[in-house]
Amino acid sequence: MNRYAVMGSPIQHSHSPTLHKAAFEFLGLNAEYSAVEKIGINRADLAGYAGLSLTMPLKNDAFLIADSHDEESEATGVCNTLLISNERVIGLNTDVYGIAKSVENVPRQTVEIIGNGATAKSAAYALRESRVSFTGRNSERVREITLWAEGLGITVEDSESVDLVIDTTPSEARINYKPHSVVLDVAYNSDRNSASESLISGLEMLLHQAVLQSVVFNGDKLDFKIDREKLTSFMRRALEARVGEWSNA
């Protein structure tokens, strides 16, 4: 039986096991998926696993562990997914896909990204065709992520109002947004945008990044092509059964 896990800290309330167990059911696979508390990882921690999902604070460690990287993790310098086979480790960043899918139906010519960490980089890369700006309390880190984005050819442009805000900061953080039409709050357990009528919950991002992880984890074990749309619907229903319906603007 193939073993998978999500690692990070804190991890006890992670919804990833719910999502991936639903995927195994949909695909007819016998596999195991658990949640493991970790504040750091190295190659020894990968033993016995066919794949790992990584959350904070492990995304930078995961990038360094990987032998090779997909385009998204190479660009951002972070991994939220490790695919492990024959002692070779491939690092991927499915957060980019998760963010892009979450906002694919909303205006996004101008985007304000709140924060400057791993998820902020994923957001900027996901919206690299937009004009983005970065907001954070640490001016030096804002400058660093701005230079990183410009180095990738992303247009960084300040504006008084934006189409979309993507807040990547922890749930307790409170940073004022520019006037906007829609907000994607990655911290789905935060109430800071509960009054917003144009909120996209971070659960939407969580769902879509997990769908792509599932395709990566399981695609080579099947003799049929995964129907990603049907898989997404099945995993969505499993998550809704746990947390209820959520806002997706």
N, C-alpha and C positions, 0 to 999 in steps of 0.2 A: 504493500500500500504506500502510495506517495504521501509524504508529509509536507505540509506548508504551515506558515505561521505569520502573524503580524507581530513585529517587535517595536518597542518604543517605551516611552514613559511620560505620563501615566498611561496605562494600557487596559485597565480592568473594565472600562466601559466602552471599549472599541466595538464598533458595529461590523468590522471586517469579517469576523467569523460568520455572522449571519449572512452576509452577502456571498461569501465564497462557498459556504455549505449549500446555499441555494443554487449556486452555479453547478456544483458537483451533482446535485439532484437533477437539475435540468439536463445536464450532459450525460447522465447515466454513469457517472464515475464513482468508484469507491476510493475516497481519499480523506485525509485528515487535515484539519485546519484549526490552529489554536492561537491564543494570545499569550505573548511572553514579555514580561517586564524586563527591559534592558535600558541602561543609560549609555552604553557603549558596546560596540561589536567588533570582532576581528574574525579572521578566517575560521578559527576553531568553532565559533558559534554557528557556522553554516552546516556543520556535520549532521548528516541524516535528513536534511531538507532538500526537496526538489525546487523550492522557490520560497521567497520571503517578500512580504509587504513591510515597508519601513515607514514609520512616522517619526515625529520629532522625539528625541534630538539626534536621530541616527542617519539622516539623509546624506550628510557629508561623509560620515564613516563608510556608508554603503558605496558611495562613489569611489572612494579610495581602494576599497576591497575588490571592486570589479576588474576583471581582466580586459573587458572591452565594454563599449557603451553605445547606446542608440543615439540618434541625432539630438533628441531632446535633452538627454542627460549630459551629453558632451557640451551642449551649448550653455546649460544652466550650471553645470558643475555639481549637481545633486541627483541622487537616485532615490526613488521610493519603491523600487522593485528590483529584486535580484533573482535571476533564473540560473539554477545550479545544475550542472550535469557533467559527469566525468571529471570532476574537480575543476571545471572551468566555470567561471562566473560572469554572466552578462548583466550589466547594469542598465536599467531603463528608468525613464521618468514618465509615468502615465498621468501625473498631475496635469501636465500640459494638455493632454487630450481631455481630461476631466473638466478643466476650466473652459476650454474651447467649446465643448458640447453644452456646457451649462448656459452659455450666453449666446449660442448660435442664432437664436431667434430675436435678439434685442439689438437696438442701435449701439454701435461701439466705435464710431469714428474717433471719439475722444474718450480717454480712459484715465482715471486717477487710481493709482495703486497705493494702498495704505500699507506701509511696512517695507522692509528691505532685506528680508531673509530668503530662505529657500523657496517658499511658496510665492513670494513676490517676484522672484526671478522666473518661476514657472508661469505666472500670470502674464508677465511682460512678453515672454516668448510665445505664449499662446495667442496673445493679441498683438503680435509684432507688425501686423499690417495697419494697426491703429496708431494714432498719435497719443503717447502716454506721458504721464507725469508721476512722480513719486513723492509721497508725503510721509514723514516720520519725525520722531522726536530727536533722533541723533543725526545732526546735519552732515557729519563726516560719512556715515553709512549711506545716507541719501546720495551724497556725492559719488560714493564708490559704485552704487548700483546704477546711477545715471551714466557713469563712464562705461560700465560694463555693457549697458543697453546700447549706448551709442557705438560701442565697438562692434556690435553685431548688426549695425545698420538700422536699429530701431529708432524711430523719430521720437525724441523726447522734447515735448513742447508744453509750456505752461499755458493755462487758460483759466478764465474766471469761472466757467461752468463746464460740465462734462456730460456725455451720454451715460457713462457707466462708471461706477466706483467698485473696485474689488478690494475688500478689506481682508488682509492676510494676517492681521495681528491677533494675539491671544484674546480669549473671550472677555477678559476683564479690562482690556485696553479701551480707552475712549479718546479718539482723535477726531476733530471736526472735519467733515467732508466738504468738498466744494458742492455748490448746487448741482444736482444730477437728476437723471431720469430713472435709473435702475441701479440697485446695489446688490452685488454678490458678496455675502458675508460668509467667508470660509469657516469661521467659528460657529458651527451650527447650533452649539449649546449656549450661545450668548443671547441675551435679551436686548442688546443695544439697538437693534433695528426692528424690534417687535411691532412698533407702530407704523412701520413703513408699508405702504400699499404697493410698492414696486420692489419687494425683496425677493431675491433668489437665495434660498437656503444653501448653506454649504453641504447639506445632504445630497444635493443634486451633483455637485462635484465629486463627493465621496462615491456615489453610485457609479458615475461614468468612469472614473479612474479605476474602480474595481472591476468593471466590465472588461476593460482593456487588459488588466492584469490577468483576468480569467482566461481570456483568449491566448495570452502569452503562455500562461502556465499549462493550459490543457490542449491547445490546438494540435500539437504533434502526437497526442495520445488517441486521437479520434480518426476514424476512417470517413468522416464527413466534414464539410465546412460548417463552422459555427455560424448560425444566424444571429448576428449581433443584436438586431432589433428585438427579436423574440427573447434572447438572453437578457437584455436590458429590462424588458417588461417583467420577466420572471423574478429577477433580482430586486426590482423596484417593489413588487408586491411583498416579497419577503421582508424588506426593510420597513415598508409601511405597516406590516403586521407587528413589528417591534416598536416603532416610534410614532405611528400615525402618519397621516398625510402631511406634506410640508409645502411651503410656498415655492413656486418656481416661476413667478412673474408671468 
